[in-house]
Amino acid sequence: MDRTTTIILLSFASLVLAALATTLFIYVIVPWRRRRRAEKAKAANPPPIKVDSPAEEPEPPTSTKRTKTVKQHSLFIIFEQPSERSDERLTEWLREKGAHYDALKKVFLINGQQPANPITIANAFLPGELPDLFRESAEDRIKGISLLVKPPLRKSRNQQMFVFVDLAKEAATLFNADVLDTTHQVATEETYTQIIG
């Protein structure tokens, strides 16, 4: 074999090897990268969990017991006539209940029966913050307050729910206010029963 033939054979072998490497890259590396991207996208946006339920099972009747897990109970006390006097009454009422101000969240907290799970008193209107009424008067009239509490993990520990409901009823009477639930409907005894559990 002469020198020219050897060069041509080596060139041809190089082209074949390059084509083989390109084919491997296209069929192995590219799909692998796509799978990795797809897996990352799946991890970032998990699909909703589908629960299979038998078609014959009838829908349970609506009862006064909690049917779904609630992360937080909320009641809104909307004052009928916000005024300087209603702000003063709110300050007095918070003092009577032993409320303390959380300057970080700008809300009042009432310990009630379970200090580890206090009842939060916030402004019913955005941004949901109250001034420290014990130290300063409100610049704007407070038109209403919202009462918030996390439900207990066990029904045997629902003493705080009784305190929560009593506070809402007391505030409604004191401020001649409407009590609204999370759907902005007027709260009824059934609403209170659901909260107490």
Secondary structure, DSSP 8 states (H G I E B T S, - for coil): --HHHHHHHHHHHHHHHHHHHHHHIIIIIHHHHHHHHHHHHHHHS---------TT-------SS--S--S-EEEEEE-SS--HHHHHHHHHHHHHTT-EEETTTTEEEE-TT-TTS-EEEEESSTT-----TTTS--SS---EEEEEE---SSGGGTHHHHHHHHHHHHHHHHTT-EEE-TTS-B--HHHHHHHH-
